[in-house]
């Protein structure tokens, strides 16, 4: 197993931890994105772009969950952000089937 898959598993555990409510936040971000996209396509937003779903993750919560992974993220953010993004994407695909279009990752 490569290091991205290992990290993705660690972030999946973090995001699914019920103490932090990230699964609900992912669902909300996807639903909000879908609603904003529908408004944009119907002309209700005046052509303003909708961006992409966003998930805010607090480092303090990551630290509470696993101090070691929080330290590693601070020291090597790009690799960890990719793993976190992939984990959130997988949860989004499970929770909201059909949100994933052609394997694209919409979180940033």
Protein Blocks (a to p, Z undefined) as FASTA:
>chain_A
ZZklmmmmmmmmmmmpmklommmmmmmmmmmmmmmmmmmmnopnnopaebjadddddfkl
mmmmommlmmmmmmmmmlmmmmmmmmmmmmmmmmmghkagghiafbZZ
